[in-house]
């Protein structure tokens, strides 16, 4: 069984019609990574040979809700993909990531790999694999205060004056536990290789339907990360937050917390869609990106 069969996925939509040329967007953090623009100019003739480019946005300023496209090509790193996901909002398009950044768990293709794979992608030799996203909502005195769609994680983070937080976690309205810690992360499987991993959380295969709850520097050493189904509702209370304790979604501050606030994290209706090309597999990505060394005797 191939890795694509194991991860499931569907055929790309652009192979269903008579015109098999996909309509694509070109996105990327051109304001943060200057090499994105010259690299896009180099790749553009190849892209236009096999697809119709309907929009180019390297500043993430365009409204994508009305743009008719089949796929977004995102140049940059995983941060660029997170920005693209935020820009798409509830209307998520399949994303093909080209790594011009650092690690690139999501932007898995190097430019030379993209040049080889893109003609096959346009002819339908790929899979569109859906991944869990989260919806984070903050309620103050039971009234909605703020909400945001997320791909990686929701984090409760303290700030100056720095002190330990007392955090209560409720699952489906029942008290699960209370943490004495520096913060708390609720992560999707996609986000399990991001902030959650640095806090000691496990790595989850990206298409699992589960959340990881990872405390940051817990006071009690027996407290460990927990994996539970994404079908539950997770709620967080911080009884005595500092003046700068905040809710952060995918690295972006949503709001600062007061004792009257309740943070809710649940499965989002939209799904992150990733274009997976032939010849790549999940554990290959982990080996390459995490530097798993294999046989130590060969070192």
Protein Blocks (a to p, Z undefined) as FASTA:
>chain_A
ZZklmngpaddfklmmmblcdcdddddjfklmmmlmmmmmmmmmmmmmmmccfbdcfkop
acfklpccfbdcdeddfklmmmmmmmnmmmccddddddfblnommlmbcfklmmmmmmmm
mnopacddddddddddddeehiafbdcddfkbccdddddddddddddddeehiafbdcdd
fbdcdddfklmmmmmmmnopacddfkbccdddddehifblkbccddddfkbccddddfba
cfkbccdeehiafbdcdfkbccdddddfbdcdddddehiafklmmmmmnopnbjaklZZ
